[in-house]
Amino acid sequence: MIEFEICPMTTDAEKEEKGYVHWKSWQETYKGLMPDHYLSSLTLEKCIKMAFRFPKNTLLLKVNHQTVGFSCVGNSLDTEGANELFAIYLLKEYYGQKLGYELLKRTVSSLADRRPLVLWVLRGNDRAIRFYEKFGFAFNGNEKACPFGMELQMEMKRE
């Protein structure tokens, strides 16, 4: 397996790297799942601003001291009494190397409590659904419309 490190995001340079990974991974992952106009409106600058605005509870996955993935967790916005995985992204060139699994495993172990963990996944994102199912997540029947007006998001839960 490739050598990597997982660490909390702390510096401005790391926030910029996280912003890049956020932007790039959306371009790689959601083409064909989200409207092109939405993806093109999600600029690198917007993603970097989000990284600076929401720095809490973010873990970075680094290869050769360069951020190639990240995760963010916190109290669920929709499911009372649960934690929520708000984001976990990895650059496409690092798929298939168990790095996403290691990042998710570390993210889960970083939670201070053992409340259920939920996440929302875009309908049609079959690769992500298989990934989460391998980690013990299952659909719980909740759905909501995406804020960008396309497919439904479906909630997955892990006890």
N, C-alpha and C positions, 0 to 999 in steps of 0.2 A: 504494500500500500504506500501511497505517496506520503511524504512527511508533511505535517501540518501542525498548526497551533490554533487553539480557540481561546479568545480573550475578550474581556469587556471592552467596549468602544469608549475611549477616553479623550483622544486628542482631536483637534480640528482636522488634521490630515486624515485621520481615520474616518471622520464624518464625511469628508469628501470622497474617500474610497467607497464607503458604504453607499453614498448617493450614486456613484457610478455603477456599482453592482446592482442596485435597485433598478436603475434605468435600463441597463444592458440586459438584465435577466427578463424584464418585462418585454423588451423587444424580441428576445429569443423565445420566450415561453408562450406569450399570449397572441402571437400573430395567428390569425384565423379563428381565435376564440373571442377576441374583442374587436370592436370596430376600429378600422385603420385610423379614422380621424381621432379617436380617443388615444390610441398609442402614439400617434404623431404629436398630440398635444402634451403628452407626458415627456417633457424635455429633461435633459441632464440637469439643467439649472434648477428645475422644480424639485427633482429628487434630492439634490444636494441641500436645498433649503429645508426639505422635510427631515433630512438627517440631522440638521442643526436644531430644528424645532422639536423633534421627538427623540432625544438621545437616550432616554432611560431604558433599562432592561434590554440592552442590545448586546448580543455576542457576535464577534467577528470570527470568521474562519479564514485563516491566512496560510498561504503557501509561499515559501521564500519571502516572508515578511510582507507580502502583498495580499490585501483583502480580496477573496474570491467568493465569499458567501457571508450571509448574516442571518440572524434570527432576532425577533422582538416578541416579548411576552408581557402580560400584565393582567389586571382584573378584567374579566369579560365585560363587554359593553352590552351584550344581549342575553347572557345566561347567568342568572343570579347564582352566586355561590361557586362560580367556576373561574379558573384561569383561562386566558385565551392566548393562543399562538397567533399573533397579528401578522407575522411575516416570517418566512424562511425562504431564502433565495440563494441560488448557487449559479455561477456562470456555467453555461452549457458545456464548455470544454472540460469541466471537471465532473460531469455526470458519469455514473457507472463506476465510481472509484470508492464508494461507501462514505464519502465525505459528508453528504447530506445526512446520512444516518448518524454519523458521529456528532454532527452539529445538533441534530434533534435530540439525541441521547443526552448531550451535555446541557441543552436548554431545559429539558425536563428535569434533570437532576439539580439544576440551579434554582428551581422553584422552592421557596421557603416552606410551603405547605403542600399537602398532598390532595388538594381539592381536584375535582375532575378538570381535565384540560380539553377545551373545545377549539375548533378552528373552522373557518369558512373556506370552502373550495369551490371554484367555478365549475358549474356543470360542463362536462366535456373535457375537463383537464384530467384525462385518464391517467397520464403518467404520475401526476401528483396524488391522485386517488389511490393508485396501487402502492405508492410510497407510504402514504399514511396508514393504509390497511396493514401493511407489513409491520408497522410500529404499534399496532393494536387499536387504531382508531376505527370507528364504525359510524355509519350514518345514523342520526337519531330522529330523522323525519322533519326537522326544522328547515325551512327555506326562506329566503328573502331576495328581493330584487337587488341587483347590483346598482350602485350609485350612478353608473354611466349608462344605464338603460339598455342592458343587453340581457344575457341569460341570467337565470337564477343562480344564487349561491346556495350551496347546501352545507349544513352544519354537520361536522363529524365530532365525535366525543370519545374520550379515553378516560376510563375510571381510574 
